[in-house]
Amino acid sequence: MIALSLAEIASVVGGQTHDIPDPSVQVTGRVVRDSREVEPGSLFVAFVGERVDGHDFAASVVEAGAAAVLASRPVGVPAIVVDDVQAALGALARHVVERLGATLVALTGSAGKTSTKDLIAQVLQRKAPTVFTPGSLNNEIGLPLTALSATEETRFLVLEMGARGIGHIRYLADLTPPKVGLVLNVGTAHIGEFGGREQIARAKGELVESLPPADAGGVAVLNADDPLVRAMASRTKARVILFGESGEADVRAENVTLMESGQPSFRLHTPSGCSDVTMRLYGEHHVSNALAAAAVAHELGMSADEIATALSEAGSLSRWRMEVTERPDGVTVVNDAYNANPESMRAALRALAAMGKGRRTWAVLGQMAELGDEALAEHDAVGRLAVRLNVGKLVAVGGREASWLQLGAYNEGSWGEESVHVSDTQAAIDLLRSQLRPGDVVLVKASRSVGLERVAEALVEGTEGEVAVR
């Protein structure tokens, strides 16, 4: 974080200093909520969780070098005491962002947020120092912590914004007001919580409503291929730039092909020129993510050639997202188990089909959570798609939703042992270990709560193959 005195922080967050001998002492380290991440000069934020109360670690973090604790009660060591720790953290983030003068890019969408955020960051880093959301810490705690990790040298701040209801993105955008706002898509992720795609669109569109007007530099980057996103142009006063494969897109892709490895290539068109891209990432769905990143980078002054080079060299920065491991026996394990929704599940299956040409393919799939009344139909559709794509083996892992995956495959024409339903991850591991053959390709994917990453990790455990994270 940029250096601030404890007195200044107390003023910004509306708090009272307790047990602070010298309020002019500065916070020069990171702002953290995990006591294990404390370093000299840190500010430790004491949240009260379901299992752990951060206040209990106050003495140990100060002993480890923290300048003070941001707390909701006195803790016997230097502390800034506030009524609401989360609100105080947000106020501090907004103060720091306003002082920085960095260009803030915010993005949201139903699928692909984290992968696209990682692409944007890797492209912009070539132009100037860039800070971005680690992993998918995109909520009311993770977002301000990311913003507070920026320094005086930071020129671009790239923030992923998630939402589980109306008003969430508006709140996040108020904490860290963006200049550039990107909306990727409106899908069915969390549809059970929102109540429909129109409600999801309403929530995601809060981002473009928060942007400054065009004459103040506001830019809304919208997906031309998604009608609900494209319609958001009417909800913003910012200048609108469209990306996608549509001929009307300002930044678009032509001649999209998927290599036998499952990696896409295409001709990138921008208002300032064209250039060829061959990605290291797996799956055709990354073309849309790359176009979104290219549109942002173009608006921030990068040429088509610079963008294409950066996109061609960019890798995956976040775990368990199309993470590919080649085993010594030729088995390829694709760990995409971080999360799943119908859109990302279909994209992963198509990538598996491309990667597995001439090889036996396995789709190890589990529940897609939070789909509400759409759950049966969506799981059934994914099972059917696996059959249509000629996936060799479907292993559905878990309870009711997994049985729906298998039922969809069966109804689409799966027979014999082409699809199987197992109760848990260990059963899936046992099955795969007994039946995998050299050269097979295995995709592992489900919602995070299922924990299917354990299957992928078990399949590569003890092997000495090169892990290719692209």
Buried (B, 14 or more C-beta within 10 A) or exposed (E): BBEBBBBBBBBBBEBEBBBBEEBEBBBBBBBBBBBEBBEEBBBBBBBEEEEEEBBEBBEEBBEBEBBBBBBBEBBEBBBBBBEEBBBBBBBBBBBBBEEBEBBBBBBBBBBBBBBBBBBBBBBBBBBBBBBBBBBBBBBBBBBBBBBBBBEEEBBBBBBBBBBEEBEBBBBBBEBBBBBBBBBBBBBBBBBBBBBBBEBBBBBBBBBBBBBBEBEEBBBBBBBBBBEBBBEBBEBBBBBBBBBBBBEEBBBBBEEBEBEEBBBBBBBBBBEEEEBBBBBBBBBBBBBBBBBBBBBBBBBBEBBBBBBBBBBBEBEBBBEBBBBBBBBEEEBBBBBBBBBBBBBBBBBBBBBBBBBBEEBBBBBBBBBBBBBBEBBBEBBBBBBBBBBEBEBBBBBBBBBEBBBBBBBBBBEBEBEEEBBBBBEBBEBBBEBBEEBBEEBBBBBBBBBBEBBBBBBBBBBBEEBEBEEBBB
